[in-house]
Amino acid sequence: MPKLPRTEKPVFKTDLHPQRSLTRRGARRLVLCVGGVTSSLGLLFWSMGAWPIAGFMGVDVALLSFAFHMNFQAARCGEMIELRRNVLRLTRISVRGEREEFDFQTYWLQVILLPRDEMRHRLILRSHGRDVEIAPFLGEDAKQELAQTLREKLLICRNGATSR
């Protein structure tokens, strides 16, 4: 494995994370609003003698809250790509916070977009018979843009330039 020199300035560096359109604060507000509405309806059903319905409405709010919690836990994952003249380092952080690093020599590295199905692609880093999928959480346009950028920056590295 090639070592990543710390004194050399990166040619390209990016942090990739799943996109979340709703913040934690927004999710909290949504759960509180839904909880308020279902509590009001639950009290109405309770007053009419249908008290079991109130409990089931509370379960709905608890499940919604749990779903948001799991969604935000999944958003903790991410990938960091750091490209230097001779080495590309991929650092992957899992949902559990586990860190995994992959180093690739830039001369042999290929960036490949493989079709997964009719609508989606897989972005692969390939070198010496080893394939590593990167950025599975990105949208198609972002994957294509990242692939193009990586290819351009790898070409710069192979030609001996250190930055553009």
FIKOLTOR-915036 format. One line per field, with one value per residue: residue number from 0; residue in one letter; x, y, z of N, C-alpha, C in turn. Coordinates in pm, whole numbers, plus 32768, in hexadecimal, padded with zeros to 4 digits. Atoms other than C-alpha are relative to their C-alpha. Layout:
% residues N
rolum NUM | ...
marfi A | ...
n_x X | ...
n_y Y | ...
n_z Z | ...
ca_x X | ...
ca_y Y | ...
ca_z Z | ...
c_x X | ...
c_y Y | ...
c_z Z | ...
END
This chain:
% residues 164
rolum 0 | 1 | 2 | 3 | 4 | 5 | 6 | 7 | 8 | 9 | 10 | 11 | 12 | 13 | 14 | 15 | 16 | 17 | 18 | 19 | 20 | 21 | 22 | 23 | 24 | 25 | 26 | 27 | 28 | 29 | 30 | 31 | 32 | 33 | 34 | 35 | 36 | 37 | 38 | 39 | 40 | 41 | 42 | 43 | 44 | 45 | 46 | 47 | 48 | 49 | 50 | 51 | 52 | 53 | 54 | 55 | 56 | 57 | 58 | 59 | 60 | 61 | 62 | 63 | 64 | 65 | 66 | 67 | 68 | 69 | 70 | 71 | 72 | 73 | 74 | 75 | 76 | 77 | 78 | 79 | 80 | 81 | 82 | 83 | 84 | 85 | 86 | 87 | 88 | 89 | 90 | 91 | 92 | 93 | 94 | 95 | 96 | 97 | 98 | 99 | 100 | 101 | 102 | 103 | 104 | 105 | 106 | 107 | 108 | 109 | 110 | 111 | 112 | 113 | 114 | 115 | 116 | 117 | 118 | 119 | 120 | 121 | 122 | 123 | 124 | 125 | 126 | 127 | 128 | 129 | 130 | 131 | 132 | 133 | 134 | 135 | 136 | 137 | 138 | 139 | 140 | 141 | 142 | 143 | 144 | 145 | 146 | 147 | 148 | 149 | 150 | 151 | 152 | 153 | 154 | 155 | 156 | 157 | 158 | 159 | 160 | 161 | 162 | 163
marfi M | P | K | L | P | R | T | E | K | P | V | F | K | T | D | L | H | P | Q | R | S | L | T | R | R | G | A | R | R | L | V | L | C | V | G | G | V | T | S | S | L | G | L | L | F | W | S | M | G | A | W | P | I | A | G | F | M | G | V | D | V | A | L | L | S | F | A | F | H | M | N | F | Q | A | A | R | C | G | E | M | I | E | L | R | R | N | V | L | R | L | T | R | I | S | V | R | G | E | R | E | E | F | D | F | Q | T | Y | W | L | Q | V | I | L | L | P | R | D | E | M | R | H | R | L | I | L | R | S | H | G | R | D | V | E | I | A | P | F | L | G | E | D | A | K | Q | E | L | A | Q | T | L | R | E | K | L | L | I | C | R | N | G | A | T | S | R
n_x 8052 | 7FB3 | 801B | 8037 | 7FAA | 8050 | 7FCC | 802A | 8086 | 8058 | 802E | 8092 | 802F | 8090 | 804A | 8083 | 8060 | 8089 | 804A | 807C | 8044 | 803F | 7FA1 | 8031 | 805F | 807B | 803F | 8039 | 807A | 8065 | 8032 | 8052 | 807F | 804F | 8028 | 806D | 807B | 8031 | 802E | 8085 | 805E | 8009 | 805A | 8088 | 802C | 8009 | 807D | 8071 | 7FFF | 7FAA | 7F7C | 7F8D | 7FCF | 7F9F | 7F7F | 7FC8 | 7FD2 | 7F80 | 7F9E | 7FDC | 7FA0 | 7F84 | 7FC1 | 7FCD | 7F88 | 7F99 | 7FD5 | 7FA5 | 7F84 | 7FB3 | 7FD6 | 7F8F | 7F90 | 7FC8 | 7FBF | 7F7A | 7F9A | 7FC7 | 7F82 | 7FA4 | 7FA3 | 7F8E | 7FA9 | 7F7C | 7FBE | 7FEA | 805C | 8088 | 802D | 808E | 801E | 8090 | 8030 | 8080 | 806B | 7FD5 | 7F89 | 7F88 | 7FB1 | 7FBE | 7FB1 | 7FCF | 7F9E | 7FEE | 7F9B | 8048 | 7FDB | 804C | 808C | 806A | 8080 | 8060 | 8090 | 8040 | 8091 | 803A | 807E | 801D | 7FFD | 7F95 | 7F79 | 7FA2 | 7F81 | 7F9C | 7F71 | 7FC8 | 7F6F | 7FC2 | 8065 | 8052 | 8069 | 803E | 806B | 8000 | 8072 | 807D | 806F | 800E | 8059 | 7FBE | 7FB4 | 7F8C | 7FA0 | 7FBF | 7FA8 | 7F8D | 7FB0 | 7FBB | 7F9B | 7F94 | 7FB4 | 7FAF | 7F96 | 7FA1 | 7FB0 | 7F9F | 7F9C | 7FAF | 7FA9 | 7F98 | 8023 | 802E | 8081 | 8032
n_y 7F89 | 7F84 | 7FA5 | 7F7F | 7F98 | 7F96 | 7F7C | 7FE1 | 7FC7 | 8054 | 7FD1 | 7FFE | 8031 | 7FEA | 804D | 8026 | 802C | 8007 | 7F83 | 8003 | 7F81 | 7FD7 | 7FFB | 803C | 7FA1 | 800B | 8082 | 7FF3 | 7FAE | 8050 | 8065 | 7FBA | 7FD9 | 807A | 802A | 7FA8 | 8021 | 8084 | 7FF6 | 7FC2 | 8065 | 806A | 7FD2 | 8004 | 808C | 8029 | 7FC9 | 8048 | 8089 | 8056 | 7FE6 | 8046 | 7FB9 | 7F9B | 8043 | 801E | 7F83 | 7FE4 | 805B | 7FC4 | 7F94 | 803F | 803D | 7F92 | 7FCF | 8066 | 7FFD | 7F8E | 8020 | 805D | 7FB5 | 7FAA | 8058 | 802A | 7F8C | 7FEC | 803E | 7FA4 | 8026 | 7F93 | 8022 | 7FA6 | 8026 | 7FC1 | 8020 | 8090 | 8053 | 7FD6 | 8041 | 7FFF | 801C | 801A | 8005 | 8048 | 7FCC | 8017 | 7FB1 | 804C | 7FBF | 805E | 7FB4 | 8044 | 7FB2 | 802A | 7FB8 | 7FB4 | 802B | 8076 | 7FF1 | 7FE6 | 7FD3 | 8041 | 7FFB | 807A | 7FFC | 8058 | 8024 | 7FA0 | 7F75 | 7FE2 | 8030 | 8011 | 7FBE | 8061 | 7FEB | 8083 | 8006 | 8081 | 8067 | 7FDE | 7F9E | 7FC4 | 7FA3 | 7F85 | 7FA5 | 803D | 7FAC | 7F8A | 8008 | 8021 | 7F8E | 7FEB | 806D | 7FE6 | 7F8D | 802E | 8057 | 7FAA | 7FB3 | 805B | 8022 | 7F8C | 7FED | 806F | 7FE0 | 7F9A | 8046 | 8058 | 7FAC | 7FC4 | 7F7F | 8012 | 7FBE | 7FB7
n_z 8000 | 7FFE | 7F91 | 8026 | 7FC7 | 7FC1 | 8022 | 8088 | 800A | 8052 | 8082 | 7FF5 | 7F7F | 7FEE | 7F9C | 8036 | 7F9B | 8034 | 7FF4 | 7FB3 | 8018 | 7F84 | 7F91 | 7F82 | 7FC6 | 804E | 7FE2 | 7F78 | 800B | 8046 | 7FA2 | 7F9C | 803F | 8013 | 7F78 | 7FD2 | 804A | 7FD8 | 7F75 | 8004 | 8033 | 7F9C | 7F95 | 8037 | 7FFE | 7F74 | 7FC9 | 803C | 7FCD | 8052 | 7FC8 | 803C | 8077 | 7FD3 | 7FF0 | 8083 | 803C | 7FC0 | 803D | 8081 | 7FE8 | 7FD4 | 8075 | 8052 | 7FBB | 8011 | 808D | 8010 | 7FB8 | 8053 | 8076 | 7FDD | 7FE3 | 8081 | 803F | 7FC7 | 8055 | 8062 | 8040 | 801E | 806B | 8003 | 806F | 800A | 807F | 8014 | 7FB1 | 7FE0 | 7F85 | 7FE4 | 7F74 | 7FF4 | 7F77 | 8002 | 7FAB | 7F76 | 7FE5 | 8020 | 8069 | 8059 | 8061 | 8078 | 804A | 808B | 804D | 8067 | 8087 | 8028 | 7FD5 | 8062 | 7FCA | 8059 | 7FE2 | 802F | 7FEE | 7F9B | 8043 | 806C | 7FD3 | 7FA0 | 801D | 7F92 | 8018 | 7FD2 | 800D | 8020 | 800E | 7FE0 | 7FE8 | 7F8B | 801A | 7F8A | 8026 | 7FB2 | 8005 | 802B | 7FD3 | 8056 | 8074 | 807E | 8034 | 7FA9 | 801B | 8081 | 7FED | 7FB2 | 8056 | 8060 | 7FB7 | 7FDB | 8079 | 8026 | 7F9C | 8010 | 8077 | 7FD3 | 7FAE | 8056 | 8055 | 7FAD | 7FC6 | 7F75 | 7FEA | 8076
ca_x 8000 | 8088 | 80A5 | 7FE7 | 80E3 | 8056 | 8135 | 80B8 | 7F8B | 7E5D | 7E01 | 7C96 | 7BDE | 7A6D | 7988 | 7851 | 771F | 75B8 | 74D9 | 73C3 | 72C2 | 722E | 7303 | 72EC | 723D | 7140 | 7103 | 70CC | 6FD0 | 6F1B | 6F01 | 6E7F | 6D79 | 6D08 | 6D08 | 6C2F | 6B33 | 6B22 | 6B05 | 69DE | 6938 | 698C | 68DF | 67B0 | 679F | 67DC | 66B7 | 65D9 | 6638 | 6728 | 6857 | 6927 | 6941 | 69FA | 6B0A | 6B35 | 6B53 | 6C6E | 6D1C | 6D14 | 6DCC | 6ECB | 6F0A | 6F31 | 702C | 70EC | 70F3 | 718D | 7288 | 72F6 | 7307 | 73EF | 74C4 | 74F1 | 755A | 7692 | 7741 | 7820 | 7953 | 7A83 | 7B52 | 7CAD | 7D79 | 7EEB | 7FE5 | 8028 | 7F0F | 7D97 | 7D18 | 7BAD | 7B40 | 79EC | 792F | 7812 | 76C9 | 7764 | 788E | 7981 | 7A98 | 7B1F | 7C35 | 7C93 | 7DCD | 7DF6 | 7F22 | 7EAF | 7F67 | 7E99 | 7D4F | 7C17 | 7AD3 | 79AD | 7837 | 7787 | 7611 | 755A | 7409 | 735B | 735E | 7485 | 75FD | 7711 | 784A | 7977 | 7AE7 | 7BAB | 7D1A | 7DDE | 7CA6 | 7C05 | 7ABA | 7A35 | 78E3 | 78DC | 77C2 | 7699 | 75C1 | 75F9 | 7500 | 754D | 75B7 | 76A0 | 773B | 777F | 7812 | 78F1 | 7964 | 79BD | 7A76 | 7B3B | 7B9C | 7C15 | 7CDB | 7D74 | 7DE8 | 7E8F | 7F3D | 7FB4 | 8043 | 8110 | 805B | 8003 | 7EDC | 7E06
ca_y 8000 | 8157 | 824D | 8393 | 84AF | 85B2 | 86CE | 86BE | 8795 | 86CC | 86EB | 86A5 | 8674 | 8645 | 85D0 | 8514 | 84E4 | 8478 | 85A2 | 85E1 | 86E7 | 86F4 | 8763 | 86C9 | 8802 | 87EB | 867A | 86C9 | 87D6 | 86ED | 85DA | 86D7 | 8757 | 85F8 | 85A1 | 86D0 | 867A | 850A | 8563 | 8645 | 8537 | 8434 | 8506 | 8524 | 83AA | 8379 | 845C | 8392 | 824F | 81CA | 81DC | 80CB | 81A6 | 82B2 | 81B8 | 814D | 82B7 | 82DF | 81B1 | 825F | 838C | 82AD | 81F0 | 8337 | 83B1 | 8267 | 827A | 83D7 | 8360 | 8240 | 832A | 841A | 82F9 | 8286 | 83E7 | 83CD | 82FC | 83A1 | 838A | 8467 | 8460 | 84F6 | 84EC | 8537 | 8511 | 839C | 8327 | 833E | 82F6 | 829D | 82B2 | 821C | 8256 | 8164 | 81AB | 8120 | 820B | 80FD | 8184 | 80C8 | 8145 | 80E1 | 815B | 814B | 81A1 | 82AE | 821D | 80DA | 8162 | 8158 | 8213 | 8150 | 818E | 803E | 8023 | 7F91 | 7F90 | 8067 | 81A2 | 8183 | 8153 | 80E0 | 81B5 | 80CE | 8104 | 7FE5 | 7F91 | 7E4B | 7D72 | 7E21 | 7ED9 | 7FCB | 8073 | 81DD | 82D0 | 81E1 | 82E8 | 83F5 | 8440 | 83E9 | 8548 | 856A | 8414 | 8471 | 85C0 | 851A | 8413 | 851F | 85F1 | 84C4 | 8461 | 85C2 | 85DB | 8480 | 84EF | 861E | 8539 | 8449 | 8566 | 85DD | 8721 | 8759 | 8844 | 88FE
ca_z 8000 | 7FAB | 80C8 | 80B9 | 80E0 | 81CE | 8155 | 7FF0 | 7F9C | 7F1F | 7DB0 | 7E0A | 7F53 | 7F9D | 80B4 | 8048 | 8125 | 80E5 | 80A7 | 819E | 8146 | 82A5 | 83CB | 8526 | 859D | 8481 | 84C8 | 8639 | 85DF | 84EE | 85F5 | 86F4 | 85FD | 85A3 | 8716 | 8762 | 8653 | 86B4 | 8827 | 87DB | 870A | 8815 | 891F | 883C | 8811 | 8986 | 89DA | 88EE | 89A3 | 889C | 8983 | 88D6 | 87A0 | 8868 | 88BF | 8757 | 86EC | 87E7 | 874F | 85FC | 8688 | 8735 | 85EF | 852F | 8632 | 861E | 84A0 | 84AE | 85B0 | 84CF | 83A2 | 8456 | 84D4 | 836B | 8309 | 83E2 | 82DA | 81DD | 8103 | 80DD | 7FA1 | 7FA5 | 7E66 | 7E69 | 7D50 | 7D89 | 7E6B | 7E84 | 7FE3 | 801D | 8188 | 81CC | 8310 | 8354 | 8403 | 8542 | 8525 | 84B3 | 83D9 | 82AB | 81C5 | 8064 | 7FB2 | 7E38 | 7D60 | 7C6F | 7B44 | 7B44 | 7BC5 | 7AEB | 7B35 | 7AA7 | 7A99 | 7A7F | 7A40 | 7B6B | 7ABE | 79B9 | 7A8E | 7B7F | 7B69 | 7C52 | 7C6D | 7C8B | 7CD3 | 7C36 | 7C5A | 7C55 | 7C49 | 7D71 | 7D4B | 7E4F | 7E21 | 7E8D | 7ED5 | 7EB7 | 7F63 | 7E5B | 7D46 | 7BDF | 7B76 | 7CA1 | 7C5A | 7AEF | 7B57 | 7C5D | 7B63 | 7A63 | 7B65 | 7BE4 | 7A82 | 7A36 | 7B7A | 7B47 | 79EF | 7A8E | 7B8B | 7A7D | 79AE | 7AD6 | 7B25 | 7C94 | 7C76 | 7B80
c_x 8057 | 7FD7 | 7FCF | 8056 | 7FAC | 802F | 7FD2 | 7F70 | 7FA7 | 7FDB | 7F69 | 7FDA | 7F6C | 7FCB | 7F75 | 7FA8 | 7F76 | 7FB7 | 7F80 | 7FBD | 7FBE | 8067 | 7FC5 | 7F97 | 7F7A | 7FB6 | 7FBE | 7F7D | 7F8F | 7FC4 | 7FA9 | 7F7A | 7FA5 | 7FD0 | 7F8F | 7F7C | 7FC8 | 7FD3 | 7F75 | 7F97 | 7FF0 | 7FA6 | 7F6F | 7FCA | 7FEE | 7F7C | 7F85 | 7FFC | 8056 | 8091 | 8072 | 803B | 8069 | 808A | 8042 | 8032 | 8086 | 806F | 802E | 806A | 8087 | 804A | 803A | 8081 | 8074 | 8035 | 805E | 8085 | 8059 | 8035 | 8079 | 8079 | 8045 | 804B | 808C | 806D | 8034 | 8081 | 8052 | 8062 | 806D | 8061 | 8080 | 8043 | 800C | 7F97 | 7F76 | 7FD8 | 7F6A | 7FEE | 7F69 | 7FDC | 7F74 | 7F9A | 8026 | 807C | 8082 | 8045 | 804A | 8049 | 8030 | 8062 | 8011 | 8071 | 7FB9 | 801E | 7FA7 | 7F6B | 7FA3 | 7F83 | 7F96 | 7F73 | 7FC0 | 7F69 | 7FD2 | 7F7B | 7FE7 | 8015 | 807B | 8085 | 804C | 8081 | 806D | 808D | 803D | 8097 | 8031 | 7F99 | 7FA6 | 7F9E | 7FC8 | 7F96 | 8007 | 7F7D | 7F7E | 7F86 | 7FEC | 7F9B | 8050 | 8054 | 807F | 8068 | 804B | 8061 | 807E | 805B | 8053 | 8070 | 8076 | 8055 | 805C | 8075 | 8067 | 805B | 806A | 8070 | 805D | 8061 | 8067 | 7FE0 | 7FC9 | 7F7E | 7FD9 | 7FCA
c_y 807E | 8057 | 8085 | 806D | 8075 | 808C | 802E | 8033 | 7FA6 | 8042 | 8011 | 7FC4 | 801E | 7FA7 | 7FE7 | 7FCA | 7FF5 | 8085 | 7FEA | 8088 | 8036 | 7FFC | 7FBB | 805A | 7FFA | 7F7E | 8005 | 8050 | 7FB2 | 7F97 | 8042 | 802B | 7F87 | 7FCC | 8054 | 7FE0 | 7F79 | 7FFF | 803C | 7F9D | 7F8D | 8026 | 7FFF | 7F71 | 7FCD | 802F | 7FBA | 7F6E | 7FA1 | 8013 | 7FAF | 8048 | 8068 | 7FC2 | 7FE1 | 807E | 802A | 7FA8 | 8038 | 806D | 7FC6 | 7FC0 | 806A | 8037 | 7F9E | 8000 | 8076 | 7FE6 | 7FA6 | 8046 | 8056 | 7FAE | 7FD7 | 8073 | 801A | 7FC5 | 8067 | 7FCA | 807E | 7FCE | 8069 | 7FCC | 8053 | 7FCB | 7F69 | 7FA7 | 8040 | 7FB2 | 8015 | 7FDA | 7FF7 | 7FF7 | 7FC4 | 8045 | 7FF4 | 8050 | 7FB7 | 803C | 7F95 | 8052 | 7FA7 | 805E | 7FC4 | 8050 | 8043 | 7FCE | 7F8F | 8010 | 8021 | 802D | 7FD3 | 8016 | 7F84 | 800A | 7F99 | 7FCA | 806C | 8092 | 8025 | 7FC2 | 7FED | 8046 | 7FAC | 8038 | 7F76 | 800C | 7F78 | 7F97 | 801A | 806E | 8032 | 8061 | 8079 | 804A | 7FC0 | 8055 | 807C | 7FE7 | 7FE9 | 8073 | 8018 | 7F92 | 8019 | 8075 | 7FD9 | 7FA9 | 8053 | 804E | 7FA7 | 7FD9 | 8073 | 8013 | 7F8E | 8018 | 8067 | 7FBD | 7FAC | 8050 | 804D | 8088 | 7FE8 | 8049 | 804B | 8085
c_z 8000 | 8077 | 7FCA | 803E | 8033 | 7FD9 | 7F76 | 7FFF | 7FA9 | 7F7C | 8004 | 8086 | 800C | 806F | 7FC9 | 8071 | 7FC0 | 8017 | 804D | 7FF1 | 807F | 8070 | 807A | 8041 | 7FB7 | 801B | 8089 | 7FFB | 7FBC | 805E | 806B | 7FC5 | 7FEC | 8087 | 8037 | 7FBD | 802E | 8092 | 8007 | 7FCF | 8063 | 8072 | 7FD1 | 8001 | 808E | 803B | 7FC6 | 802D | 7FB0 | 802D | 7FC2 | 7F87 | 8027 | 8010 | 7F7B | 7FB9 | 803D | 7FC7 | 7F7A | 8010 | 802C | 7F89 | 7FA2 | 803C | 7FF0 | 7F70 | 7FE7 | 8046 | 7FAB | 7F82 | 801F | 802B | 7F7E | 7FBC | 8038 | 7FA8 | 7F9C | 7FC8 | 7FE7 | 7F96 | 7FFF | 7F96 | 8005 | 7F82 | 7FE7 | 8040 | 800A | 807C | 800F | 8091 | 800D | 8094 | 7FFE | 805C | 8093 | 8027 | 7FE5 | 7F87 | 7FB0 | 7F95 | 7F8E | 7FBB | 7F76 | 7FC2 | 7F8B | 7F74 | 7FCE | 8017 | 7F8B | 804C | 7F9D | 8031 | 7FC2 | 8013 | 8067 | 7FCE | 7F97 | 8029 | 8054 | 7FD5 | 8083 | 7FD8 | 8042 | 7FF0 | 7FED | 7FEF | 802C | 8027 | 8077 | 7FDB | 8084 | 7FCE | 805B | 7FEB | 7FD2 | 8022 | 7FAA | 7F91 | 7F81 | 7FC9 | 8051 | 7FEA | 7F7D | 800B | 804E | 7FAB | 7F9E | 8044 | 8027 | 7F88 | 7FD6 | 8060 | 7FF9 | 7F88 | 8022 | 8050 | 7FA9 | 7FA9 | 8051 | 8039 | 808D | 801D | 7F83 | 802A
END
